Amino acid sequence: MRTIHLIVTCFLCISSLFCSCSSQNERNQRVKEWMKSNHQIKVLSTIGMIDDLVQIIGGDRVDGLVLITGQLDPHSYQLVKGDDEKLAFADIIFYNGLSLEHGPSLKKTLSERDNTVALGDEIKKIDPTLILTYNDQVDPHIWMDVSLWKKTIPFIVRTLSEYDPENAEMFIRNGQLLESNLNYLHSKIKQQLQSIPEEKRYVVTSHDAFNYFAKSYLSTKQERENGTWQKRFAAPEGLSPDSQLSTGDIKEIVNHLEQYKIQVIFPESNVSRDSIKKIVESGKEKGLDLWIAECPLYADAMGPKGSNGDTYMKMVNHNAELIGLYLRDYNPKIVPKCY
């Protein structure tokens, strides 16, 4: 049995290594293709959620590339070999701003270039009240509220139109259609989650990426008006998943779980489960019946190609469907299809 186990383990390791290498080769090939002149607007977006909108609006006039790919953390991302060339080659660079991309080397480069657009910062300039703060820190996860993320569309349309005025009408049309689709998605998610009884509409995840989601889709109208909506969401780690987890943090989350009778904790696709495992262990010592959802949510990163999170709309819909499934029925035997 020991020999069979060793063979299986080696096979899985080799398979994982092969998939990783294959994925990296595809990425390298995509970068080479993008860095060839083809009479399209070369757009570099820091995260996939931005790139998805840009390519829909830009259509065949835009050749888009994502800087921070896979399950890498955009909060702490530092420039690596080859990134300088991508940044220099891009005609336009879109980034989230609101201190999401705060890795020193990337932050410095974005601030020094004159062809960058910080979409979240643009929204904040128009209406600062739309942007949430947590412990005096700006929360950059605005894509978690579809009605807020759609407000980036005019800035993308304007930037592309200024660069390529001949196709401005197409960019406007595409932007209007995208906005309509996002309006529909927002309404669908809100109706879906608001139909869950109030006493069940609480979410706990790995890090503080779901504040906008909780305010928009889980809270009541009264809670949004008086500011008590924040009880709808909690996480052991702060706005950046590289935050240090203290004993006090664990105790606070366990108390939150006990107070609101929460049983399920949601992992995130690009965040280690170590912190929520500690929460479960600590909670069980206190007599709480806690468990971790089988499928992860998408927060700071979209899913791989072919997954149910490989576009912005799909990732948000996945989150809503998964959260809705578990909140309606706290049943650890529920194992939805993860792909």
C-alpha positions as CSV (number, residue, x, y, z in Angstrom):
1,M,0.0,0.0,0.0
2,R,2.9,2.4,0.9
3,T,4.4,1.8,-2.6
4,I,1.1,2.5,-4.4
5,H,0.6,5.6,-2.3
6,L,4.0,6.8,-3.3
7,I,3.4,6.2,-7.0
8,V,0.1,8.0,-6.9
9,T,1.7,11.0,-5.0
10,C,4.5,11.2,-7.6
11,F,2.0,11.0,-10.5
12,L,-0.1,13.9,-9.0
13,C,3.0,16.0,-8.5
14,I,4.2,15.4,-12.1
15,S,0.7,16.2,-13.4
16,S,0.6,19.4,-11.4
17,L,4.0,20.4,-12.7
18,F,3.1,19.6,-16.3
19,C,-0.1,21.7,-16.0
20,S,1.8,24.6,-14.5
21,C,4.5,24.5,-17.2
22,S,1.8,24.2,-19.9
23,S,-0.1,27.2,-18.5
24,Q,3.1,29.3,-18.3
25,N,4.0,28.4,-21.8
26,E,0.6,29.6,-23.0
27,R,1.1,32.8,-21.0
28,N,4.5,33.4,-22.6
29,Q,3.2,32.8,-26.1
30,R,0.3,35.2,-25.4
31,V,2.7,37.9,-24.3
32,K,4.9,37.5,-27.4
33,E,1.8,37.8,-29.6
34,W,0.6,40.9,-27.7
35,M,4.0,42.6,-28.1
36,K,3.8,42.5,-31.9
37,S,2.4,45.5,-33.8
38,N,-1.0,44.7,-35.3
39,H,-2.7,48.0,-35.7
40,Q,-4.7,47.5,-32.6
41,I,-4.7,49.5,-29.4
42,K,-2.3,47.8,-27.0
43,V,-4.0,47.9,-23.6
44,L,-2.4,46.6,-20.4
45,S,-4.7,46.1,-17.4
46,T,-3.4,45.2,-14.0
47,I,-6.2,42.8,-13.1
48,G,-8.4,40.5,-15.1
49,M,-11.6,42.2,-14.0
50,I,-10.5,45.4,-15.8
51,D,-9.3,43.6,-18.9
52,D,-12.6,41.8,-19.3
53,L,-14.5,45.1,-19.5
54,V,-11.8,46.8,-21.7
55,Q,-11.9,44.0,-24.3
56,I,-15.8,44.0,-24.4
57,I,-15.8,47.8,-24.9
58,G,-12.8,47.9,-27.3
59,G,-13.9,45.0,-29.5
60,D,-11.5,44.1,-32.3
61,R,-9.8,47.5,-31.9
62,V,-8.2,46.5,-28.7
63,D,-5.5,43.9,-28.0
64,G,-5.6,43.5,-24.2
65,L,-3.2,41.9,-21.8
66,V,-3.4,41.3,-18.0
67,L,-0.3,42.1,-15.9
68,I,-1.2,40.2,-12.7
69,T,-2.4,36.8,-13.8
70,G,-3.4,33.5,-12.3
71,Q,-3.9,33.4,-8.6
72,L,-1.3,36.1,-7.8
73,D,-2.1,38.7,-5.2
74,P,-2.6,42.2,-6.8
75,H,-2.2,43.9,-3.4
76,S,1.5,42.9,-3.0
77,Y,2.5,42.3,-6.6
78,Q,6.0,43.4,-7.5
79,L,7.3,43.9,-11.0
80,V,9.1,40.8,-12.4
81,K,11.4,40.3,-15.4
82,G,9.6,41.3,-18.6
83,D,7.0,43.6,-16.9
84,D,8.9,46.8,-17.7
85,E,8.7,45.9,-21.4
86,K,5.0,45.3,-21.2
87,L,4.4,48.6,-19.4
88,A,6.6,50.5,-22.0
89,F,4.9,48.8,-25.0
90,A,1.3,49.5,-23.8
91,D,-0.6,52.4,-25.5
92,I,-2.9,52.6,-22.5
93,I,-2.6,51.2,-18.9
94,F,-5.7,50.7,-16.8
95,Y,-5.4,49.9,-13.1
96,N,-7.8,49.8,-10.2
97,G,-6.2,52.3,-7.9
98,L,-7.6,52.9,-4.4
99,S,-4.3,51.5,-3.2
100,L,-5.0,48.0,-4.6
101,E,-1.7,47.9,-6.5
102,H,0.5,48.9,-3.6
103,G,3.6,46.8,-4.3
104,P,6.4,49.4,-4.2
105,S,7.8,48.8,-7.7
106,L,4.5,48.6,-9.4
107,K,3.0,51.5,-7.5
108,K,6.0,53.7,-8.4
109,T,5.9,52.8,-12.1
110,L,2.1,53.4,-12.4
111,S,2.5,56.9,-10.8
112,E,5.3,57.9,-13.1
113,R,3.7,57.0,-16.5
114,D,1.4,59.5,-18.2
115,N,-0.7,56.9,-20.1
116,T,-2.3,55.3,-17.0
117,V,-5.9,55.5,-15.8
118,A,-6.8,54.6,-12.2
119,L,-10.5,53.6,-12.6
120,G,-11.3,53.4,-8.9
121,D,-9.7,56.8,-8.2
122,E,-11.8,58.3,-11.0
123,I,-14.9,57.1,-9.3
124,K,-13.8,58.4,-6.0
125,K,-13.2,61.9,-7.5
126,I,-16.8,62.1,-8.7
127,D,-18.4,60.7,-5.5
128,P,-16.2,59.9,-2.5
129,T,-19.2,58.5,-0.6
130,L,-19.2,55.4,-2.9
131,I,-15.9,54.3,-1.6
132,L,-15.7,52.3,1.6
133,T,-12.9,52.4,4.3
134,Y,-11.8,49.8,6.8
135,N,-9.7,50.8,9.8
136,D,-8.9,54.1,8.1
137,Q,-7.8,52.2,4.9
138,V,-9.6,52.6,1.6
139,D,-11.2,49.4,0.4
140,P,-10.2,48.8,-3.2
141,H,-12.5,45.9,-4.0
142,I,-15.1,47.9,-5.9
143,W,-15.7,45.1,-8.5
144,M,-17.6,43.2,-5.8
145,D,-20.6,45.5,-6.3
146,V,-21.7,45.2,-9.9
147,S,-23.6,48.5,-9.8
148,L,-20.4,50.2,-8.7
149,W,-18.0,48.4,-11.1
150,K,-20.2,49.5,-14.0
151,K,-19.2,53.1,-13.2
152,T,-15.8,52.4,-14.6
153,I,-17.3,52.0,-18.1
154,P,-17.5,55.7,-19.0
155,F,-13.8,56.2,-18.1
156,I,-12.8,53.2,-20.3
157,V,-15.0,54.5,-23.2
158,R,-13.6,58.0,-22.8
159,T,-9.9,56.9,-22.8
160,L,-10.3,54.6,-25.8
161,S,-12.2,57.3,-27.7
162,E,-9.6,59.9,-27.0
163,Y,-6.9,57.5,-28.3
164,D,-9.0,56.3,-31.3
165,P,-11.7,58.9,-32.1
166,E,-12.6,57.3,-35.4
167,N,-14.1,54.3,-33.4
168,A,-15.6,56.4,-30.6
169,E,-19.2,55.5,-31.6
170,M,-18.4,51.8,-31.4
171,F,-16.8,52.2,-28.0
172,I,-19.9,54.0,-26.8
173,R,-22.3,51.4,-28.2
174,N,-20.3,48.6,-26.7
175,G,-20.2,50.4,-23.3
176,Q,-23.9,50.9,-23.3
177,L,-24.6,47.3,-24.0
178,L,-22.2,46.2,-21.3
179,E,-23.8,48.6,-18.9
180,S,-27.2,47.1,-19.7
181,N,-25.9,43.6,-19.0
182,L,-24.3,44.6,-15.7
183,N,-27.6,46.2,-14.7
184,Y,-29.3,43.0,-15.3
185,L,-26.7,41.0,-13.4
186,H,-26.8,43.4,-10.4
187,S,-30.6,43.1,-10.2
188,K,-30.5,39.3,-10.5
189,I,-28.0,38.9,-7.7
190,K,-29.8,41.4,-5.4
191,Q,-33.1,39.6,-5.9
192,Q,-31.5,36.2,-5.4
193,L,-29.8,37.0,-2.2
194,Q,-32.4,39.3,-0.7
195,S,-34.9,36.4,-0.9
196,I,-32.8,34.6,1.8
197,P,-34.1,35.3,5.3
198,E,-32.3,38.2,7.1
199,E,-31.1,36.0,9.9
200,K,-29.1,33.9,7.4
201,R,-27.5,36.6,5.3
202,Y,-24.0,36.7,6.9
203,V,-20.8,35.9,5.1
204,V,-17.3,35.1,6.5
205,T,-14.3,34.7,4.1
206,S,-10.5,34.6,4.2
207,H,-9.9,38.4,3.8
208,D,-11.8,41.6,3.7
209,A,-12.7,41.6,0.0
210,F,-16.5,41.3,0.3
211,N,-17.5,44.6,2.1
212,Y,-19.0,46.1,-1.1
213,F,-20.8,42.8,-1.8
214,A,-22.3,42.5,1.7
215,K,-23.4,46.1,1.7
216,S,-25.1,45.9,-1.7
217,Y,-26.5,42.4,-1.7
218,L,-26.8,41.1,1.9
219,S,-27.8,44.0,4.0
220,T,-31.2,45.6,4.5
221,K,-32.1,49.1,3.4
222,Q,-32.2,50.3,7.0
223,E,-28.7,48.8,7.7
224,R,-27.3,50.6,4.6
225,E,-28.9,53.9,5.8
226,N,-27.7,53.7,9.4
227,G,-24.3,52.1,8.7
228,T,-24.9,48.8,10.5
229,W,-24.6,46.8,7.3
230,Q,-21.0,45.9,8.3
231,K,-22.1,43.1,10.6
232,R,-23.1,41.2,7.4
233,F,-19.5,40.4,6.6
234,A,-16.4,39.5,8.5
235,A,-12.9,38.1,7.7
236,P,-9.9,37.2,9.8
237,E,-7.4,39.0,7.5
238,G,-7.5,42.6,6.5
239,L,-7.9,44.3,3.1
240,S,-4.7,42.7,1.9
241,P,-4.4,38.9,2.4
242,D,-0.8,39.2,3.4
243,S,-1.9,40.7,6.7
244,Q,-0.6,39.1,9.9
245,L,-3.3,37.1,11.8
246,S,-3.2,37.6,15.6
247,T,-4.9,35.6,18.4
248,G,-7.1,38.7,18.9
249,D,-8.2,38.4,15.2
250,I,-9.2,34.8,15.7
251,K,-11.1,35.5,18.9
252,E,-13.0,38.3,17.3
253,I,-14.1,36.2,14.3
254,V,-15.1,33.3,16.5
255,N,-17.2,35.7,18.6
256,H,-18.8,37.0,15.4
257,L,-19.6,33.5,14.2
258,E,-21.2,32.6,17.6
259,Q,-23.2,35.9,17.8
260,Y,-24.8,35.5,14.4
261,K,-25.0,31.7,14.4
262,I,-22.8,31.4,11.3
263,Q,-21.6,27.9,10.5
264,V,-19.9,28.1,7.1
265,I,-16.7,29.9,6.2
266,F,-15.9,30.6,2.5
267,P,-12.4,30.2,1.2
268,E,-11.0,32.3,-1.6
269,S,-9.4,31.0,-4.8
270,N,-6.1,32.9,-4.4
271,V,-5.8,33.0,-0.6
272,S,-4.4,30.3,1.7
273,R,-6.9,28.5,3.8
274,D,-4.6,28.5,6.8
275,S,-6.3,31.4,8.6
276,I,-9.8,30.0,8.2
277,K,-8.7,26.5,9.3
278,K,-7.4,28.2,12.5
279,I,-10.8,29.8,12.9
280,V,-12.6,26.5,12.6
281,E,-10.3,24.8,15.1
282,S,-10.7,27.6,17.6
283,G,-14.5,27.6,17.1
284,K,-14.7,23.9,17.7
285,E,-12.8,24.3,21.0
286,K,-15.6,26.6,22.0
287,G,-18.2,24.1,21.0
288,L,-19.2,25.7,17.6
289,D,-20.2,23.5,14.7
290,L,-18.1,25.2,11.9
291,W,-17.0,24.0,8.5
292,I,-15.4,25.3,5.3
293,A,-17.3,25.5,2.0
294,E,-16.0,23.0,-0.5
295,C,-15.7,25.5,-3.4
296,P,-13.8,28.8,-3.2
297,L,-15.1,32.3,-4.0
298,Y,-13.4,34.5,-6.5
299,A,-12.2,37.8,-4.9
300,D,-8.9,39.3,-6.0
301,A,-8.5,37.0,-9.0
302,M,-10.7,35.6,-11.7
303,G,-10.8,31.9,-12.4
304,P,-8.7,30.1,-15.1
305,K,-9.9,29.7,-18.6
306,G,-12.8,27.3,-18.8
307,S,-13.8,27.8,-15.2
308,N,-17.0,29.4,-14.0
309,G,-15.0,32.4,-13.0
310,D,-13.1,33.2,-16.2
311,T,-15.0,36.4,-16.9
312,Y,-16.0,39.2,-14.6
313,M,-19.7,38.5,-14.9
314,K,-19.2,34.8,-14.4
315,M,-17.1,35.2,-11.3
316,V,-19.6,37.5,-9.6
317,N,-22.5,35.2,-10.6
318,H,-20.5,32.2,-9.2
319,N,-20.0,34.0,-5.9
320,A,-23.7,34.9,-5.6
321,E,-24.8,31.3,-6.6
322,L,-22.4,29.7,-4.1
323,I,-23.2,32.0,-1.2
324,G,-26.9,31.7,-1.9
325,L,-26.6,27.9,-1.9
326,Y,-24.9,27.6,1.4
327,L,-26.8,30.4,3.2
328,R,-30.2,28.8,2.4
329,D,-29.1,25.4,3.8
330,Y,-26.2,25.2,6.3
331,N,-25.4,21.6,5.2
332,P,-21.8,20.4,5.1
333,K,-22.8,17.6,2.8
334,I,-23.6,20.1,0.1
335,V,-20.8,19.7,-2.4
336,P,-21.5,21.8,-5.5
337,K,-19.6,21.3,-8.7
338,C,-16.3,23.2,-8.6
339,Y,-14.7,24.0,-11.9
